[in-house]
Amino acid sequence: MTGVHTAEVDPPWEGLAGAELFAACLRAAREGNKQGMNRLVSELTPLVWNVARGQGLDTHAAEDVVQTVWLALFSHLDQVREPKALAGWLVTTARHESQRVHGRKAPPVPLTDEMAETVPSTLPAPEAEVLRTERDRRIWSAFAQLPQRCQELLRMTVLAGRAEYRVVAEALRMPRGSIGPNRGRCLKTMRELLDIEGGSA
Amino acid sequence: MREHGAPEGGAQSDDESLLADLGRVIATFDPPPPGLVERVQFALELENLDVEVARWERAGLAGVRSAVDQGTITFTVSDLTVMINLTKTGRCHRIDGWLVPAGRYEVEVRVAEHGSSATTADEGGRFVLDDVPRGTTQIVVSMPDALGRRTVVTPAVVL
């Protein structure tokens, strides 16, 4: 089979964004369009990466998870019954695979104050980074001190987008209505940490 | 990307702006590793994507990959184990491999921008590939099974 493609014609996902874009790329990929596949990989790898990192994996393990998830998707493109649900499928699969790699099961418990225990951080030390503004460094530092569950939720919120509440809720197995309050609590904690970090300066 | 949107007032807009900052900060401090998208795309260039993905098996501590220049790397998937030993030979390396369970299976080693080399494992499951270029590498093992043919691939790794 030759991979014929007509460069003159705009790809069917031209001008689309978000879930619509992913759905169009996925449909194209199902028809053997490698460009559609590559576009999905470049668009959504940051999301899959953040799910794995949010589960506390080190960078090497997270990279393996990213590759495994993509190969799993393209080996079984028909698994994603509803193309618009692709982001959710990726999050759920990446989460499952991360937990498998981690050799432990993260229980689907809601965020509570008792969960504010310190999880050994696998995040790169902020000191290792150069040329960051002081504020960014403080935000990163506060984020790294959050309970893992908060870090995971916030990573997904910023990566999957606010529009995809449903994706986050289903992937984290949280009731949809509890995402907002939980997120608010995580942000409140983060603001307190930022205040401590920033001192009265 | 939106900057500072119109103030909606109260905690909600504070949350929005903190989330916007956080999105930027996460992307800055913990981005996917350089080349990861390309490695995934390379792994997906396989002719037949009906594959099982073997997982990198870490012996002991995490982060063994940094010592990938030499020594043994193990990948596993369900009942199959693929072990490879790398020996540097100038700009290339020799790959000594071992499949468990053993069998005369076809083994292909794909290297980005260098095509691929193929061989067949012996009855003991051993195979050798000389002068394999270094670079982004993926190993593909094909074996017959009850349903015809089964293909196992490793993630694309920089060897």
Interface residues (C-beta under 8 A of the other chain):
Chain A: K34 M37 N38 V41 S42 T45 P46 W49 N50 R53 D58 T59 H60 A61 E63 D64 V66 Q67 T68 W70 L71 A72 F74 S75 V101 L123 P124 P126 E129 R132 R135 D136 I139 W140 F143 L154 R155 T157 V158 L159 R162 R183 G184 L187 M190 R191
Chain B: A11 D14 D15 L18 L19 D21 L22 G23 R24 V25 I26 A27 T28 F29 D30 P31 P32 P33 L36 V37 R39 V40 Q41 A43 L44 E45 L49 D50 V51 E52 V53 R55 W56 R58 A62 G63 V64 R65 V153 P155 A156
